[in-house]
């Protein structure tokens, strides 16, 4: 009897088939196995080297090199590119665990791939692949299953951030919701997606005019110029706002609407420069509690979860903002047309109650942590320090007194902003303490006002401003602390004179007011630092007659509150 298996002929010669048949069957199986398998696990074979080269390209995150090592470079390049972009790993480990080569010009291998991200996050998979001997050499048979078992032709892997729900909120001083996460719609215009940019801009401005009249065609064009031909967000609108538009923006050439989530004011009447800093702090909490998920994504289907972890929801941000005060300040700063910004603080603790600015100040990007020239505003402060400090020892004792009152320092206040380099550093003379070209931030002026208010109340030590409960403000450039009560007493006396008979004497509705008022010349800026009751107020204005403008804003505040 003769059997043919591949190219091997097996001849069985035995007349006693009744007892040799089992052995004959085993011989046939053995012959088949020998015919199909050459040298299993030969790491030095060409097939094994081809598989290892492919794994090495994966580890190097080089989609094109890996694709060129396969039987279908174009398909492989597209699929690998999508997966690398979707996974955005820090590093990739890929290694061939086992290779088995067959005599028919093929080989099989097991691939172990581990994707790594920061914070010790990783995702590991084991897949099976094959290698074929072609005229150009050994090539990996391309299959999406090399990346993940069972992945379809048009699928790819992706690693996405996940956030716990519900999202934290930012709460006011009384515990009410001040800012919350809401769905919003970004109205985006892409000049590259329309043949007539001018027409698209005009149509978009007309569409959003009922809800955003200040976002004119001119404003949108300015954004496009700044973006140098890139797409821009013309305006971001809440869901209810979309219902009152003049027309559907997405029907305009080059315009699209993107839905996302954003931290917004719970009361849409409110607006504050503090929102940016509070959002940054809120985002830091979200980032710290964020989870992750590796997904198998297929067009037209919901991504399927393969691995990941999710942390617990982060805590709410407890701010010191008084929402009624914030609304009052918003109504106050629009009293003048020139740039005006106002902040109020608790006179005992230094807690920031509210901060607002008009559109002119917003365009100038005026912030609480940037130092601006003070001009004559602080003359009573420096005169008192000079009179009560031994300048024979140099400027250091005087500077220490200035720092103790809150001036000449940089503040890092969580929920507000980080200080800029060089903010609040004065130049001082050596004979007497009269700083030239002195500048101060609104935070620094606020700290001064709180120090003086505390002194008038019998506490001769200063504190740093803050806006988030439990988040410590950091001070650099000097130290806050105990100050000379005689220095503070003289400053407060000068401020009371200013309020009774000086530049602030025309203000009404402010019982017990004492204030600093001054400008840096005819073009400003102008300042007002006042204390009344348990409130410290800081007003900063720019432009011509900015000192008068600061007094106008102060009077509007006293009337409005």
C-alpha positions, 0 to 999 in steps of 0.5 A: 500500500502506498500513501502520498503526502505532499512530496513524501511517499510512504509505503506500507508492506504488511499482510497482517493488517488486522493488527497493524492498522492503528500503527499505520494511521499514526505513521500517516499523521507523523508523515503529514506533520513532517511534511508541513513543519520545517524547524519550529521556533527557529529564531535565526530563520528569514521568516523569524527575522521578518516578524521581528523587523515588523515588531521593531517598527511597531516599537519605533512607532513608525507606521510606514516602515512597519507597513512596508514590511507587510504584503499590503503596504497601503492598507497597513499604513492607513490602519497603523497610522490611525491606531498610532494617532488614536493610541498616542502612546508614550512608548510601545513594546512589541516582541515576537514570542514564537515563530513556526515555519512551514515547508509551504513558504509560510510561517506563523508567529505570536506577537505581544504588544504593550502600549505605555502611557504616563502614570504607569498606564498600559495595555497589552495584547497578544495576537497571531500573525503569519509571514509569507515568502514572496519574490521580494522576500519574507513579508508579514501577511497584513491583517488588522488582527495583528493589532487586536484579535478580531479587529475588522478591516476599517477598525482601529484602536484608540486611547481616550480620556474619561471623566467621572460624572457628575462633573465638579461645580464651582460654588459661591461663598454661600454654597450656591452653584456659581459655575457649572459644566454645560453643553455648548456649541462652538460656531467655527468658520474655516476660510479654507472651506469656502470660496467666498470668505467675505460672504461667509463671514457676513452671513455668519455675523447676521445669523448670530446677531440676535444673540451675539450682536457684538460679534460683528463681521469685523470682529470675526475678520480680526480673528481670522487675520490673527489665525493666519488662515486657520479656522477660528471659533466665532462664538460659543453658544449654549443650547437655548441660544441656538434656538434664537439665531436668525438662521442655521450657521451650519448651512453657511459655506465654511461654517460648522457647529461643534458640540462640546462641554464647557464650564460656564456661569450658572447665571448668564448675567454674570461675567468675571475675569476670575472665570479663567483662573477658576476654570483652570483650577477646576480643570486641574481637578478634572485632570487629577481624577480623569480616567482612561479607556482603550477602545476598538473603534469602527466607523458607524458603531459605538466604540467598544471598551477593551481596558481602562480605569476610572477615578471618582468624581472630583470635589466641587471648587468652593470659592469666596465669590459673592454672586450678588456682589459680582452682579453689582460689580458687573453693573458698576464697571460699565459706568465709564467707556474707558478700560475699567476693572474693579475688585472687592475683598473681605476686609478681615480675611482678604477673600476676593468677593468679586471682580469685573471689568468692562469690554474695553478693559477685557480687550486690553487683557487687564488682569489682577496679577499684572503690575501697573504704574501707581503714580501718586496713588501711594504717596501717603503710604511711602511718606508714612514709611519714610517718616517711621523708618530709619533710612540710615540703615539703607532701604531694607527696613523700609522695603520690609515695611512695604512688603509687610503691608502687601506692596512690592510682592508677587502673588500666586493665587489659585483660581486667579492667575500666576504672577508675571516676572518682575511684577510689583518690583519698585525702584527705590532711592537711597536717601529716603524711601520714595520709590520711583516708577513704582508699579503694583497689581490689583492683588497687591493693592487689595492686600494693602487695603486689607492690611490697613482695614485690619490695622484700623480694626486692631490687627497689625498683620497682613494676609494674602488675597485668595478666592478658593477656600482651602487653597493657599496663596503663595507670596514671593519677593518678600514677606507678609506679616506684622507691620508697624501699627504707627505706619498704618495709623498714619496712612489710614489718617491720610486716607480719611482726609482724602475721603472727607476733604480730598479727591474722594470727598464728593463720593456719597453713600459710603459711611466711614470711607477712607481711600487712596486716590491717584494717577500716573499723569494725564494719561493714567492709569488711575487708581482708587483703593477704598475701605468702607465697612467690611469691604475693600475695593480696588478700581483700576482705570486707563486712559485720559482722566483715568483718576476721575473715571476711577472715582466715577466707578466708585460712586456707581458702586456705592449707588448700586449696592 
